[in-house]
Amino acid sequence: MSSTATKITALTSTCVPLNQNNVDTDQIIPARFLKGTTKAGLGKNLFNDWRYLPSGEPNPDFPLNDARYQGSILVAAHNFGCGSSREHAPWALKDYGFSVILAISFADIFRNNSLKNQLLTIALPENVVMDLLSAIESNPALKLTVDLTQQSVSIPGQASQTFQIDPYRKKCLLEGLDDIGYTMQFMPEIQAYETAHA
């Protein structure tokens, strides 16, 4: 784990709709692709069993294969990221190019893993998300603005939405820090303590 990471402050992007409930981590990145020792390259197998037909050809009905849908924001429905605790799920989403996941709800372990890996997960009310999914499908060029500083999501045609996030995780995302990087900010105090108690 590195001590620094990409900062997340504000983002304006088009979206990819995934109107599915209970998307589990084995659907996000199937277990057979977890043999690597690095995060790099996991994005090519993101949603593998949905993205590709048994023949290996891209599934034309899956949103990631639809040229109309592009962007760094994925919009899903209920209970996104349920299943196992594999950290490879947010790694694969990040490697593919997603920076923000909007959904009605998230599995707790997935959400924690995502925030630790600079993947912002935002839960919004069901009616807002369902209206947003419909809007994206009708107008793939629709853009959202996510402002982490203000904890807001601006959606064309809707009132701006606010979201909750743990203050510590917010600080790490804004400053581009992982847990180690955050701890290293206190190195002078740590060294002083160790010297005093040597």
Protein Blocks (a to p, Z undefined) as FASTA:
>chain_A
ZZbdcddfbdcddddddddehiafklmmgfklmmbfbfghklmmgoklmmpcfkopacfk
bmklmmkbgcjbdcddehihiajfbfklmmmmmmnopabdcdfbdcfklmmmmmmnopac
ddddfklmmmmmmmmmmmmmbccdddfklopacdehiacddddddfklmmmmmnopafkl
mmmmmmmmmmmmmmmmZZ
